[in-house]
Amino acid sequence: MTDTTTPQSTEDTPVDPVDRVLARADARSGVRVFGAAQALQDETTISRADTDGEQWDREERAALRRVPGLSTELEDVTEVEYRQLRLENVVLVGVHPQGEQEDAENSLRELSALAETAGAVVLDGVLQRRPHPDPATYVGRGKAAELRDIVASVGADTVIADTELAPSQRRALEDVVKVKVIDRTTVILDIFSQHAKSREGKAQVELAQLEYLLPRLRGWGDSMSRQAGGQVGAGGAGMGSRGPGETKIELDRRRIRTKMAQLRRQIRDFAPARDAKRAERKRNTVPAVAIAGYTNAGKSSLLNRLTRAGVLVENALFATLDTSVRRSETTDGRVYTLTDTVGFVRNLPHQLVEAFRSTLEEVGDADVILHVVDASHPDPGAQLKTVRDVIGDVGARDTRELVVFNKADLASDDERMLLRGLEPDAIFVSSRTGEGIEELRAAIEAALPLPAVEVRALVPYGRGDLISAAHETGHILSQTHEVEGTALHAYVSERLAAEFAPFRV
């Protein structure tokens, strides 16, 4: 007998949050319930071209994915240590003032994608309209009670707030909903800690986590008591041990500050090697192009398509944290570098901006910024503003910018017209299909700065190294072979022009 009933969502077959738009709160005037991770694309949209190379990190990252519904929990916990393995089931909550519902919905969709990238299952979401977040419980006691009922009905074990909560707000909300409460910043930090690979990246993430943790320390019971004097002082050590001592929370704060100082020194120690590489490129007048943009806009896919770099590409937010520098050439032989940088997101925690400032130096020192925007995103204007704000923070507001709308194969003709209205000079490309890639190469070539000195020289055939250097770092206007040597007309750097001086005509 064939069962024709519609299958229900279970732990073994979780419903895709992209298809989960709950409308049961439409009758309520002050609350809107929501869930759709539109910041993530379908797997078929990810570029699988051979230009992406062998991405071993991608398989390694997916190899330890947790599986919902599986558990190592034992009925008889006396035999071995009690263990349990499961995905966190989360409910999202956000607050928005009058007239900003659409922006709040986009922000909550993005939070849903962040939660999924961190390894959670999004079950439900709530948006509340109020002028300002409640200073005590973020959503107010009435709505906090409603949130508690929703958490109980869907079986969630975590609530995620779409903002950075004050420590008092988090504790008060936890007291009402009776499950763990975290905020948007915590989720982003968790993703960064999962995806950091290099020593510098791990140090930057750890520093950001400690900066976030420091004002949120709290203790319970004996951990807050001071060391006692008298015979009980220092474990009964008696005389010489009297005094107020140091509370456990003060000790933790001191240890965290000490560790933060060590991490800052460690990050500074990475700077000389990075500066040396950058100085070498400047000495050889190699122009730098930095690829910047919103997270999951397709920056790494674009780098692979342009240079066959083979860097990691994954349909996840903040899949790439460490910068990747690749060499490329213009049609006339000039060499330049393409740098893939960390992605940005709205309300990016200031701890991460400070911790990753050394990484963002690549954007500040670039000659051209390739600003990549997701053409299929529901709010591309917010992406443009967010990225430009961060670019301004690192001192690159005056750098030449090329706006590139990636994933153009997912945008309709009407959507392209709207995007063209946002940025009339933008280039539409698709890392997946190759559309617009050649146009983008030509635009990068035209935007690269030309060397400063014009030279006309007759170079002996024995100095072919100068001709080769001019082709690699200069701009050749004409070249002919004469009896005495090679007649060259080109723009070159000041350093190379000095070497051409004996042969100038």
C-alpha positions as MATLAB code, in Angstrom:
seq = 'MTDTTTPQSTEDTPVDPVDRVLARADARSGVRVFGAAQALQDETTISRADTDGEQWDREERAALRRVPGLSTELEDVTEVEYRQLRLENVVLVGVHPQGEQEDAENSLRELSALAETAGAVVLDGVLQRRPHPDPATYVGRGKAAELRDIVASVGADTVIADTELAPSQRRALEDVVKVKVIDRTTVILDIFSQHAKSREGKAQVELAQLEYLLPRLRGWGDSMSRQAGGQVGAGGAGMGSRGPGETKIELDRRRIRTKMAQLRRQIRDFAPARDAKRAERKRNTVPAVAIAGYTNAGKSSLLNRLTRAGVLVENALFATLDTSVRRSETTDGRVYTLTDTVGFVRNLPHQLVEAFRSTLEEVGDADVILHVVDASHPDPGAQLKTVRDVIGDVGARDTRELVVFNKADLASDDERMLLRGLEPDAIFVSSRTGEGIEELRAAIEAALPLPAVEVRALVPYGRGDLISAAHETGHILSQTHEVEGTALHAYVSERLAAEFAPFRV';
ca = [
       0.000    0.000    0.000;
       1.436    3.341   -1.029;
       1.331    6.201    1.415;
       0.139    9.351   -0.392;
       0.222   11.733    2.559;
       2.477   14.745    2.481;
       5.684   14.092    4.399;
       6.102   16.180    7.514;
       9.303   17.937    8.582;
      11.301   15.816   11.003;
      14.793   15.991   12.416;
      15.896   13.567    9.698;
      14.438   15.734    6.894;
      14.736   19.384    7.963;
      12.783   21.900    5.918;
      14.951   24.221    3.832;
      14.812   27.640    5.559;
      14.766   29.320    2.122;
      11.271   27.822    1.605;
      10.146   28.501    5.174;
       8.161   31.758    5.193;
       5.749   31.663    8.101;
       2.765   33.993    7.933;
       0.864   33.015   11.063;
       1.555   36.382   12.719;
      -0.016   38.508    9.982;
      -3.050   38.972   12.176;
      -0.897   40.452   14.904;
      -0.286   44.164   14.500;
       3.057   44.393   16.252;
       4.839   41.167   15.318;
       5.874   39.568   12.059;
       7.173   36.001   11.971;
       9.803   35.202    9.441;
      12.385   32.755    8.114;
      14.249   32.693    4.786;
      17.999   32.509    4.319;
      18.148   34.417    1.052;
      21.787   35.329    1.546;
      22.670   31.767    0.508;
      22.183   30.610   -3.080;
      21.147   27.222   -4.385;
      24.025   24.772   -4.814;
      23.595   24.861   -8.601;
      24.657   28.519   -8.691;
      28.154   27.799   -7.382;
      30.791   27.834  -10.083;
      32.088   24.353  -10.823;
      34.266   25.293  -13.796;
      37.710   23.796  -14.089;
      39.095   27.274  -13.472;
      38.320   26.799   -9.784;
      41.093   24.231   -9.358;
      41.312   21.574   -6.671;
      39.738   22.902   -3.509;
      40.812   20.418   -0.873;
      39.897   22.747    1.991;
      36.270   22.593    0.902;
      36.075   18.813    1.308;
      38.007   18.985    4.576;
      35.623   21.581    5.977;
      32.562   19.507    5.047;
      34.045   16.249    6.325;
      33.169   16.974    9.966;
      29.680   18.373    9.461;
      27.334   17.452   12.272;
      24.297   15.375   11.272;
      20.879   16.191   12.742;
      19.040   13.361   14.417;
      22.123   11.356   15.344;
      23.159   11.087   18.968;
      25.660    9.140   21.049;
      23.510    9.555   24.144;
      23.342    6.298   26.130;
      20.485    5.147   28.327;
      22.906    3.764   30.903;
      25.290    6.652   31.536;
      27.090    4.775   34.308;
      29.153    2.771   31.820;
      30.808    5.591   29.884;
      30.863    9.362   29.855;
      27.550   10.957   28.876;
      27.758   12.435   25.397;
      25.303   13.914   22.942;
      25.730   15.092   19.345;
      23.113   17.288   17.715;
      22.569   20.465   15.714;
      21.425   23.570   17.543;
      17.819   24.474   16.749;
      17.388   28.219   16.815;
      14.688   30.894   16.768;
      15.549   34.369   15.467;
      14.261   37.631   16.930;
      14.599   41.212   15.728;
      13.230   44.690   16.502;
      12.589   47.480   14.003;
      11.007   50.960   14.146;
       8.038   52.106   12.089;
       8.703   52.181    8.325;
      11.797   49.944    8.306;
      10.136   46.538    8.058;
      11.645   45.590    4.669;
      15.172   46.398    5.808;
      14.599   44.460    9.033;
      13.352   41.433    7.069;
      16.469   41.473    4.872;
      18.640   41.695    7.973;
      16.830   38.737    9.567;
      17.212   36.692    6.364;
      20.911   37.410    6.525;
      20.990   36.345   10.172;
      19.279   33.108    9.124;
      22.050   32.459    6.591;
      24.684   33.271    9.224;
      23.111   30.789   11.641;
      23.045   28.064    8.987;
      26.668   28.728    8.091;
      27.557   28.355   11.777;
      25.887   24.923   11.777;
      22.425   25.621   13.213;
      18.916   24.779   12.012;
      16.600   27.803   11.849;
      13.104   26.847   12.999;
      11.301   30.163   13.305;
      11.733   33.910   13.510;
       9.998   36.920   15.029;
      10.125   40.600   14.120;
       8.655   43.181   16.497;
       7.813   46.776   15.597;
       8.685   49.221   18.359;
      10.480   52.607   18.402;
      13.449   51.393   20.439;
      14.593   48.010   21.785;
      13.566   47.405   25.367;
      16.548   48.201   27.633;
      15.717   45.248   29.894;
      14.767   42.300   27.649;
      15.308   43.738   24.115;
      11.729   42.873   23.049;
       9.745   43.749   26.189;
       8.319   41.354   28.736;
       5.085   40.646   26.851;
       6.814   39.705   23.612;
       9.500   37.866   25.575;
       6.733   35.650   26.994;
       5.409   35.051   23.441;
       8.948   34.176   22.350;
       9.173   31.694   25.231;
       5.998   29.972   23.972;
       7.347   29.816   20.402;
      10.630   28.316   21.627;
       8.747   25.677   23.588;
       6.399   24.823   20.701;
       9.118   24.296   18.061;
      11.600   22.645   20.419;
      14.380   25.216   20.005;
      17.367   25.355   22.327;
      18.816   28.755   21.321;
      17.489   32.253   20.583;
      19.540   34.574   18.351;
      18.950   38.337   18.471;
      19.568   40.388   15.328;
      21.774   42.934   17.083;
      24.526   43.099   19.693;
      22.868   42.590   23.065;
      24.029   44.193   26.284;
      25.016   41.631   28.936;
      22.042   42.612   31.101;
      19.622   42.214   28.155;
      20.942   38.738   27.381;
      20.630   37.581   30.998;
      17.117   39.019   31.400;
      15.911   37.438   28.136;
      17.427   34.074   29.115;
      15.531   34.235   32.409;
      12.253   34.544   30.482;
      12.703   32.168   27.506;
      14.585   29.544   29.591;
      17.059   28.701   26.786;
      20.442   30.040   25.703;
      20.342   33.540   24.162;
      23.111   34.827   21.894;
      23.384   37.778   19.511;
      24.436   38.430   15.939;
      28.018   39.239   16.943;
      28.413   35.867   18.656;
      27.297   34.029   15.514;
      29.731   35.932   13.277;
      32.603   35.299   15.692;
      31.724   31.594   15.746;
      31.836   31.417   11.932;
      35.191   33.183   11.883;
      36.622   30.760   14.461;
      35.491   27.798   12.313;
      36.914   29.135    9.044;
      40.222   30.698   10.158;
      43.147   28.693    8.744;
      46.357   30.719    8.906;
      48.191   31.617   12.126;
      47.420   35.279   11.608;
      43.744   34.602   10.920;
      43.402   32.475   14.060;
      45.132   35.121   16.171;
      42.859   37.855   14.779;
      39.717   35.840   15.511;
      40.863   34.961   19.032;
      41.597   38.624   19.759;
      38.125   39.621   18.561;
      36.512   36.902   20.685;
      38.354   38.010   23.819;
      37.443   41.670   23.226;
      33.803   40.604   22.978;
      34.010   38.328   26.038;
      35.760   40.732   28.428;
      32.777   42.961   29.357;
      30.449   39.936   29.440;
      32.158   37.855   32.109;
      29.978   36.757   34.956;
      30.287   34.308   37.838;
      28.131   32.349   40.220;
      28.427   31.397   43.910;
      31.914   30.707   45.203;
      33.558   31.911   42.019;
      32.596   35.461   43.025;
      33.774   35.234   46.662;
      37.029   36.763   47.806;
      39.826   34.795   49.391;
      39.278   34.704   53.159;
      41.789   35.701   55.821;
      42.603   33.914   59.070;
      42.977   30.161   59.380;
      40.832   29.494   56.281;
      42.810   31.860   54.095;
      44.578   30.324   51.092;
      43.366   26.842   51.945;
      44.195   27.091   55.659;
      47.645   28.557   55.173;
      47.135   30.794   58.184;
      49.299   33.834   58.892;
      50.635   35.708   55.909;
      47.638   34.805   53.778;
      45.187   37.349   55.159;
      43.732   40.035   52.956;
      40.838   40.640   50.598;
      42.590   38.732   47.807;
      41.289   38.719   44.278;
      37.853   37.617   43.105;
      37.608   34.915   40.464;
      36.094   37.321   37.947;
      38.940   39.821   38.493;
      41.423   37.013   37.926;
      39.665   36.031   34.686;
      39.663   39.634   33.466;
      43.378   39.990   34.171;
      44.142   36.776   32.309;
      42.067   37.873   29.334;
      43.808   41.267   29.176;
      47.201   39.525   29.352;
      46.231   37.175   26.528;
      44.910   40.071   24.439;
      48.224   41.896   24.835;
      50.084   38.767   23.697;
      47.834   38.413   20.641;
      48.287   42.064   19.662;
      52.074   41.607   19.809;
      51.778   38.423   17.774;
      49.684   40.150   15.097;
      52.196   43.026   14.979;
      54.980   40.478   14.471;
      53.257   39.272   11.302;
      53.373   42.790    9.837;
      57.062   42.932    8.751;
      56.766   39.913    6.437;
      53.574   41.265    4.906;
      55.079   44.751    4.546;
      58.217   43.304    2.935;
      56.170   41.533    0.273;
      54.152   44.682   -0.362;
      57.306   46.820   -0.525;
      58.851   44.444   -3.060;
      55.802   44.793   -5.286;
      55.981   48.581   -4.962;
      59.717   48.611   -5.697;
      59.072   46.724   -8.896;
      56.060   48.978   -9.572;
      53.634   46.051   -9.704;
      50.101   47.526   -9.505;
      47.734   45.941   -6.965;
      44.031   45.226   -7.480;
      42.040   44.365   -4.317;
      38.794   42.408   -4.626;
      36.442   43.719   -1.935;
      32.761   43.168   -1.369;
      29.947   41.753    0.698;
      30.287   38.226    2.044;
      29.114   35.504   -0.366;
      29.092   37.955   -3.294;
      31.419   35.635   -5.247;
      34.819   37.300   -4.725;
      36.798   34.044   -4.557;
      34.922   32.617   -7.558;
      35.795   35.751   -9.517;
      39.468   35.478   -8.524;
      39.482   31.857   -9.724;
      37.863   32.806  -13.015;
      40.343   35.628  -13.636;
      43.549   33.840  -12.583;
      42.790   30.081  -12.278;
      43.884   30.481   -8.663;
      42.144   27.444   -7.208;
      41.247   29.150   -3.908;
      38.401   27.810   -1.781;
      34.877   28.553   -2.983;
      31.893   27.602   -0.846;
      28.244   28.602   -0.689;
      28.616   30.017    2.814;
      29.065   33.377    4.472;
      32.683   34.231    5.346;
      34.007   31.081    3.633;
      37.275   32.952    2.946;
      39.042   34.834    5.750;
      42.706   34.781    4.736;
      43.878   36.986    1.877;
      45.038   35.312   -1.336;
      47.369   37.204   -3.706;
      47.644   36.016   -7.320;
      49.661   37.261  -10.295;
      48.008   38.289  -13.551;
      48.999   40.042  -16.797;
      47.449   42.563  -19.135;
      47.237   41.955  -22.871;
      50.379   44.063  -23.416;
      52.354   42.031  -20.865;
      52.189   44.265  -17.769;
      52.089   42.341  -14.484;
      49.662   43.158  -11.677;
      48.365   41.374   -8.565;
      44.813   40.415   -7.604;
      44.076   40.116   -3.879;
      41.027   38.349   -2.450;
      40.049   39.919    0.887;
      37.696   39.056    3.735;
      34.022   39.798    3.050;
      31.911   42.370    4.847;
      28.427   42.208    6.341;
      25.995   44.750    7.744;
      26.609   45.506   11.420;
      30.040   43.887   11.205;
      31.269   43.710   14.824;
      33.743   46.488   15.542;
      35.976   43.914   17.256;
      36.444   42.171   13.906;
      37.086   45.422   12.042;
      39.869   46.240   14.509;
      41.284   42.702   14.640;
      41.315   42.334   10.828;
      42.675   45.828   10.185;
      46.014   44.332    9.125;
      44.195   42.190    6.547;
      42.208   45.191    5.311;
      45.483   47.035    4.668;
      45.523   45.274    1.296;
      42.431   47.288    0.362;
      43.922   50.529    1.644;
      47.174   50.070   -0.315;
      45.579   48.918   -3.582;
      45.756   50.930   -6.799;
      42.323   49.695   -7.919;
      39.451   48.263   -5.848;
      37.250   45.678   -7.538;
      33.986   46.158   -5.625;
      31.976   42.941   -6.100;
      28.208   43.052   -5.489;
      25.740   40.134   -5.585;
      23.354   40.957   -8.456;
      20.780   38.458   -7.137;
      20.656   39.914   -3.614;
      17.317   41.501   -2.599;
      19.036   44.661   -1.305;
      22.185   45.417   -3.360;
      22.090   49.079   -2.340;
      22.710   48.120    1.300;
      25.634   45.935    0.189;
      27.208   48.861   -1.672;
      26.812   51.187    1.322;
      28.161   48.664    3.847;
      31.300   47.909    1.834;
      31.992   51.565    1.040;
      31.724   52.450    4.723;
      34.420   49.889    5.571;
      36.563   51.003    2.608;
      36.360   54.532    3.982;
      37.357   53.306    7.451;
      40.643   51.884    6.081;
      41.478   55.117    4.228;
      40.768   53.953    0.679;
      37.822   56.196   -0.159;
      39.779   58.005   -2.890;
      41.109   54.824   -4.544;
      39.877   54.036   -8.067;
      36.816   51.744   -7.777;
      35.307   49.362  -10.325;
      31.841   48.112   -9.370;
      31.157   44.555  -10.557;
      27.734   42.891  -10.306;
      28.532   39.198   -9.991;
      26.003   36.324  -10.391;
      24.480   38.199  -13.323;
      23.066   34.908  -14.648;
      20.611   34.979  -11.702;
      19.361   38.525  -12.411;
      16.463   39.211  -14.793;
      16.477   42.013  -17.375;
      14.294   44.196  -15.118;
      16.633   43.636  -12.179;
      19.600   44.574  -14.374;
      17.910   47.850  -15.269;
      17.432   48.656  -11.576;
      21.064   47.779  -10.843;
      22.202   49.929  -13.763;
      20.320   52.794  -12.150;
      22.305   52.237   -8.933;
      25.679   52.130  -10.712;
      25.578   53.279  -14.368;
      29.223   52.329  -15.028;
      29.086   48.902  -13.382;
      30.103   45.699  -15.196;
      27.850   42.619  -15.133;
      29.717   39.321  -14.870;
      29.040   35.704  -13.984;
      31.822   33.625  -12.481;
      29.751   30.550  -13.263;
      29.061   31.125  -16.985;
      31.970   33.439  -17.857;
      29.709   36.288  -18.959;
      31.441   39.676  -18.903;
      34.847   38.334  -17.819;
      36.690   39.696  -20.856;
      34.998   43.080  -20.449;
      36.128   43.081  -16.821;
      39.727   42.251  -17.800;
      39.733   45.204  -20.205;
      38.303   47.523  -17.548;
      40.972   46.446  -15.018;
      43.688   46.987  -17.623;
      42.383   50.484  -18.404;
      42.170   51.386  -14.695;
      45.724   50.319  -13.819;
      48.074   53.276  -13.298;
      50.727   53.809  -15.953;
      54.406   54.124  -15.008;
      55.545   57.703  -14.480;
      58.566   58.170  -16.838;
      58.526   58.160  -20.644;
      61.734   56.815  -22.207;
      63.068   56.515  -25.762;
      66.148   54.330  -25.860;
      68.310   52.233  -28.176;
      69.190   49.224  -26.043;
      72.087   46.936  -27.107;
      71.110   43.347  -27.774;
      73.303   42.317  -24.867;
      70.925   44.086  -22.421;
      67.836   42.042  -23.106;
      67.142   42.076  -19.356;
      66.127   45.755  -19.628;
      63.724   45.005  -22.475;
      62.227   42.145  -20.479;
      61.820   44.353  -17.373;
      60.129   47.049  -19.465;
      57.650   44.508  -20.813;
      56.925   43.152  -17.345;
      56.490   46.364  -15.349;
      56.197   49.120  -17.975;
      53.834   50.122  -20.762;
      55.318   49.580  -24.254;
      54.299   52.091  -26.905;
      56.560   50.839  -29.713;
      59.499   48.507  -30.222;
      61.653   47.932  -33.331;
      64.858   46.014  -33.938;
      67.712   48.093  -35.407;
      71.273   47.192  -36.367;
      72.755   48.546  -33.112;
      70.020   47.196  -30.819;
      66.339   47.458  -29.864;
      64.649   50.840  -30.261;
      62.143   51.188  -27.428;
      59.483   53.803  -26.646;
      57.789   53.075  -23.321;
      56.575   54.319  -19.942;
      58.582   52.815  -17.075;
      59.172   53.390  -13.368;
      61.727   55.908  -12.121;
      64.029   53.118  -10.945;
      63.980   51.394  -14.342;
      64.326   54.737  -16.157;
      67.640   55.262  -14.353;
      68.927   51.987  -15.811;
      67.815   53.079  -19.295;
      69.663   56.436  -18.952;
      72.921   55.371  -20.745;
      70.948   54.251  -23.793;
      68.395   57.046  -24.119;
      68.124   58.843  -27.442;
];
